[in-house]
């Protein structure tokens, strides 16, 4: 008996929502027409995100494993070591040279 009453209560609560067009609150109006728009947007237009605001997401970048093509610009440094710093650049600090702020 209780499950039937629970299901009935849920159906009554679910059925009491009103579905109607969105309208501004009393005494308020929609925003003014943007300078570049041909018409004033409706409430539905304002609630719909633009394409650039919600872009499509690509989770899978590759569908199958494939070897990479040869890249003629992917070359090691000429001497085989790390690249040198440009003229006038200061070298990065070592961990012992880094300044710590007192607490």
C-alpha positions as CSV (number, residue, x, y, z in Angstrom):
1,X,0.0,0.0,0.0
2,X,2.8,2.4,0.9
3,X,4.6,2.0,-2.5
4,X,1.4,2.9,-4.3
5,X,0.9,6.0,-2.2
6,X,4.5,7.0,-2.8
7,X,4.2,6.6,-6.5
8,X,1.0,8.5,-6.5
9,X,2.6,11.4,-4.5
10,X,5.5,11.5,-6.9
11,X,3.2,11.7,-9.9
12,X,1.2,14.5,-8.4
13,X,4.2,16.5,-7.6
14,X,5.7,15.9,-11.0
15,X,2.5,16.9,-12.7
16,X,2.0,20.3,-10.9
17,X,4.8,22.1,-12.8
18,X,3.6,24.8,-15.3
19,X,5.2,24.9,-18.7
20,X,5.0,28.3,-20.3
21,X,7.0,30.8,-22.3
22,X,9.7,32.6,-20.4
23,X,8.8,36.3,-19.7
24,X,10.7,39.0,-17.9
25,X,9.6,39.7,-14.3
26,X,6.8,42.3,-13.8
27,X,8.2,45.8,-14.3
28,X,11.3,44.5,-16.1
29,X,12.0,44.1,-19.8
30,X,14.4,42.2,-22.0
31,X,17.8,43.8,-22.6
32,X,18.0,46.3,-25.5
33,X,18.9,45.1,-29.0
34,X,22.7,44.7,-29.5
35,X,24.1,47.1,-32.0
36,X,25.1,44.4,-34.5
37,X,21.9,42.3,-34.2
38,X,19.1,42.5,-36.7
39,X,16.4,41.9,-34.2
40,X,16.0,42.0,-30.4
41,X,16.7,38.6,-29.0
42,X,13.9,36.7,-27.2
43,X,14.3,35.1,-23.8
44,X,14.9,31.7,-25.5
45,X,17.6,33.3,-27.7
46,X,19.4,34.7,-24.6
47,X,19.3,31.3,-22.8
48,X,20.7,29.4,-25.8
49,X,24.6,29.3,-25.6
50,X,26.5,30.5,-28.7
51,X,28.5,28.0,-30.6
52,X,31.8,29.4,-29.4
53,X,30.6,29.4,-25.7
54,X,30.0,25.6,-25.8
55,X,32.3,24.1,-28.4
56,X,32.2,20.4,-29.3
57,X,34.7,18.4,-27.3
58,X,36.9,15.8,-28.8
59,X,38.0,13.2,-26.2
60,X,39.6,10.7,-28.5
61,X,42.4,12.3,-30.5
62,X,43.4,9.1,-32.3
63,X,41.2,6.2,-33.2
64,X,44.1,3.7,-33.9
65,X,47.7,3.5,-33.2
66,X,49.9,4.7,-36.1
67,X,53.5,5.6,-36.3
68,X,54.2,9.3,-36.6
69,X,55.4,10.7,-39.9
70,X,59.0,11.9,-40.1
71,X,59.4,15.5,-39.1
72,X,62.4,17.1,-40.8
73,X,62.4,20.0,-38.3
74,X,62.5,17.6,-35.2
75,X,66.3,17.8,-34.8
76,X,68.5,17.5,-31.7
77,X,70.8,20.5,-30.8
78,X,74.0,20.6,-32.9
79,X,76.3,19.6,-30.1
80,X,73.9,17.0,-28.7
81,X,73.5,18.8,-25.4
82,X,71.0,21.3,-24.1
83,X,70.5,24.5,-26.0
84,X,72.5,27.6,-25.0
85,X,70.8,30.7,-23.5
86,X,70.5,33.8,-25.7
87,X,72.9,36.6,-25.2
88,X,72.0,38.8,-22.2
89,X,69.7,36.2,-20.6
90,X,70.2,35.3,-16.9
91,X,70.6,31.6,-16.1
92,X,67.9,30.0,-14.0
93,X,68.5,29.8,-10.2
94,X,69.5,26.5,-8.7
95,X,67.5,25.2,-5.8
96,X,70.1,26.4,-3.3
97,X,70.1,30.0,-4.8
98,X,66.3,30.4,-4.8
99,X,65.0,32.9,-2.3
100,X,62.5,31.7,0.3
101,X,60.1,34.1,1.9
102,X,59.9,34.0,5.8
103,X,56.6,33.0,7.3
